């Protein structure tokens, strides 16, 4: 039997936002979560994907999933770090 990954505690759709608001909204949402909680984020490829991934890791969070969702939309799964 395969163990099912835990469900995200929250989902954030920032596909219509541009940098730097993509990370600002992600950071604010992570601040509402407990350490270890998962946040599912939908965002566009390119600058938003690169910046949110890098900035989250710099803030002490872990990007544990990254996959193309639909066209140029990506799905990130971020584990909230201890410092949130």
TORKOL-4160 file (C-alpha; in steps of 0.2 Angstrom, whole numbers, padded with zeros to 4 digits, m for minus):
84
<pt num="1" X="0000" Y="0000" Z="0000"/>
<pt num="2" X="0007" Y="0017" Z="m0005"/>
<pt num="3" X="0006" Y="0031" Z="0008"/>
<pt num="4" X="m0004" Y="0046" Z="0002"/>
<pt num="5" X="0005" Y="0062" Z="0004"/>
<pt num="6" X="m0003" Y="0074" Z="0017"/>
<pt num="7" X="m0016" Y="0086" Z="0011"/>
<pt num="8" X="m0011" Y="0105" Z="0010"/>
<pt num="9" X="m0017" Y="0115" Z="0025"/>
<pt num="10" X="m0020" Y="0130" Z="0012"/>
<pt num="11" X="m0020" Y="0134" Z="m0006"/>
<pt num="12" X="m0015" Y="0150" Z="m0014"/>
<pt num="13" X="m0018" Y="0155" Z="m0032"/>
<pt num="14" X="m0006" Y="0169" Z="m0038"/>
<pt num="15" X="m0007" Y="0166" Z="m0056"/>
<pt num="16" X="m0014" Y="0183" Z="m0060"/>
<pt num="17" X="m0001" Y="0192" Z="m0049"/>
<pt num="18" X="0017" Y="0199" Z="m0054"/>
<pt num="19" X="0033" Y="0200" Z="m0045"/>
<pt num="20" X="0036" Y="0205" Z="m0031"/>
<pt num="21" X="0017" Y="0203" Z="m0026"/>
<pt num="22" X="0019" Y="0184" Z="m0029"/>
<pt num="23" X="0031" Y="0182" Z="m0015"/>
<pt num="24" X="0023" Y="0195" Z="m0004"/>
<pt num="25" X="0006" Y="0185" Z="m0005"/>
<pt num="26" X="0015" Y="0168" Z="m0002"/>
<pt num="27" X="0025" Y="0175" Z="0013"/>
<pt num="28" X="0009" Y="0182" Z="0021"/>
<pt num="29" X="0000" Y="0165" Z="0018"/>
<pt num="30" X="0014" Y="0155" Z="0026"/>
<pt num="31" X="0014" Y="0167" Z="0041"/>
<pt num="32" X="m0004" Y="0160" Z="0045"/>
<pt num="33" X="0002" Y="0142" Z="0045"/>
<pt num="34" X="0010" Y="0132" Z="0058"/>
<pt num="35" X="0028" Y="0125" Z="0056"/>
<pt num="36" X="0027" Y="0109" Z="0046"/>
<pt num="37" X="0010" Y="0114" Z="0037"/>
<pt num="38" X="0009" Y="0112" Z="0018"/>
<pt num="39" X="0005" Y="0127" Z="0007"/>
<pt num="40" X="m0001" Y="0123" Z="m0011"/>
<pt num="41" X="0003" Y="0138" Z="m0023"/>
<pt num="42" X="m0002" Y="0140" Z="m0041"/>
<pt num="43" X="0008" Y="0152" Z="m0051"/>
<pt num="44" X="0015" Y="0156" Z="m0068"/>
<pt num="45" X="0032" Y="0150" Z="m0074"/>
<pt num="46" X="0047" Y="0161" Z="m0077"/>
<pt num="47" X="0050" Y="0175" Z="m0064"/>
<pt num="48" X="0036" Y="0171" Z="m0052"/>
<pt num="49" X="0041" Y="0153" Z="m0051"/>
<pt num="50" X="0059" Y="0156" Z="m0049"/>
<pt num="51" X="0057" Y="0170" Z="m0037"/>
<pt num="52" X="0044" Y="0162" Z="m0026"/>
<pt num="53" X="0055" Y="0146" Z="m0025"/>
<pt num="54" X="0071" Y="0155" Z="m0021"/>
<pt num="55" X="0063" Y="0167" Z="m0008"/>
<pt num="56" X="0054" Y="0154" Z="0001"/>
<pt num="57" X="0070" Y="0143" Z="0003"/>
<pt num="58" X="0079" Y="0159" Z="0009"/>
<pt num="59" X="0066" Y="0162" Z="0022"/>
<pt num="60" X="0068" Y="0144" Z="0029"/>
<pt num="61" X="0053" Y="0135" Z="0020"/>
<pt num="62" X="0055" Y="0119" Z="0010"/>
<pt num="63" X="0049" Y="0118" Z="m0008"/>
<pt num="64" X="0044" Y="0099" Z="m0007"/>
<pt num="65" X="0034" Y="0098" Z="m0024"/>
<pt num="66" X="0036" Y="0107" Z="m0040"/>
<pt num="67" X="0026" Y="0102" Z="m0055"/>
<pt num="68" X="0018" Y="0109" Z="m0071"/>
<pt num="69" X="0000" Y="0110" Z="m0068"/>
<pt num="70" X="m0008" Y="0117" Z="m0084"/>
<pt num="71" X="0002" Y="0126" Z="m0098"/>
<pt num="72" X="0013" Y="0139" Z="m0090"/>
<pt num="73" X="0004" Y="0137" Z="m0073"/>
<pt num="74" X="0015" Y="0128" Z="m0060"/>
<pt num="75" X="0010" Y="0120" Z="m0043"/>
<pt num="76" X="0022" Y="0122" Z="m0029"/>
<pt num="77" X="0020" Y="0113" Z="m0012"/>
<pt num="78" X="0029" Y="0122" Z="0002"/>
<pt num="79" X="0032" Y="0115" Z="0019"/>
<pt num="80" X="0031" Y="0130" Z="0032"/>
<pt num="81" X="0048" Y="0132" Z="0041"/>
<pt num="82" X="0051" Y="0134" Z="0059"/>
<pt num="83" X="0054" Y="0153" Z="0058"/>
<pt num="84" X="0036" Y="0157" Z="0051"/>
